[in-house]
């Protein structure tokens, strides 16, 4: 069916898969999760509206920037009458998600920069930990990889050496 064009108002699962680049199994998954919907024709075959392509583009774009499916689903459910997202909807949601993405970027930069040094886990297993985290001072800040967690101050590691 690749390259098949249609002027119909209802599309088969194969047509939607071809046009959207989403696999048929992913379409079925999205439908089970309530992200898209279909109906059955007289032959009991799934049919999708053309607006499904825009919903899929919205879902895929959101996933590409790291938005979890549960958050995407909630955003779709918040639209009036569960309509397909429009340009204004994307603008509103993307500005809300920008803060989340900025935090993820900050965490990734921190992870990249500290990947070969102490992450503040409190294990004290590296010789370097005695320099970076003497006396396990980070334990007072709570559990986990303290230096990688958002909002955790990080001393200049070069000074510690």
Secondary structure, DSSP 8 states (H G I E B T S, - for coil): -TT-----SEE-HHHHHHHH---HHHHHHHHHTTSS--EE-TTS-EEEETHHHHHHHHHHHHHHTT--HHHHHHHHHTSGGG----HHHHHHHHHHHHHHHHHHHHHHHHHHHHTTS----S---STTHHHHSGGGGGGGG-SS-GGGSTT-----HHHH-
